[in-house]
């Protein structure tokens, strides 16, 4: 009797949550990584760094880390429609 085990793909809970709430599902995160901010906008890491370098998206430094405030992402999106 050779039975093949059937498996179903499971999507991790984190993959279905918003990038703005990836690590704290019950509370809005105060700072996002550049990658998380890019995911929230639907753009890649390289484009995010270009937008930051051009001054279109503001960032803050936490030690050596660069982080993006969700309000700064909203400001950027708002500026696109003006």
N, C-alpha and C positions, 0 to 999 in steps of 0.2 A: 504494500500500500504506500504509494508515493504521493503524498498530498503536498500541493504547493500552497504556501501561506499567501493569502491575499492581504495586501496592505493598501491603505488609503492614504493619500497625501494629506497632511495636516498643516494648516497655515498657523504659524505661531501667533499668539495673541498680539504680540508687539508689531507684527507685520501689518495688521489690519488697523492699527491705531494711527492717529495723526502724527506726523513728524514733530509737531509742536508739543505733543504730549507723550513722546516715545518712552521716557523713563519715569514719568510721574503721571499716570493716567488720571488721577483724581484732581490734579492741580496743574495749572498752566506753568510751564517752565519759564524761568526768568531769562535764561541765556541758552542759545542754541549753538551747536557747532556749525561751521561753515557748510558741512555736508548736509546736516539736518535742515538748515535754512534753504539750501539749494533744493532739497527734496520737497520742502513746503511750497516752493515756487515752481517746481517742475523743471528745474534746470540743473546742469551738471556742476561739478566741483570747479572745473576750469573757468566756466562762465561766471560763477560766483566770485572767484578771486579777481576776475577782470572788472566786475561791477564794483568790488571793494576798492581796487586800485584806482579806478576812475572817480571814486568818491560818490558813486550813486547809491551805495548801501553803506551805512555807518556801522562800525564795529567797535567793540571794547576789548581791551587786553586784560586778561587775568593771568598775571605772571607772564609766562611765555605763550600762553594760549590766546587765540583770537576767537571771540564769541560774537554772536549777533543777537540783538534784542528783538523779540517779536514785534514790538512797536516800530522798530526801524524797518522791518520787512513790510509792515502795513503802510508806512510812509512811502516806501519805494513804489509799492503797487498803486497807491493813490496818485503819485506823481506821474505814472504812466498814462493816466486818464485825463490829466489836466492839460 
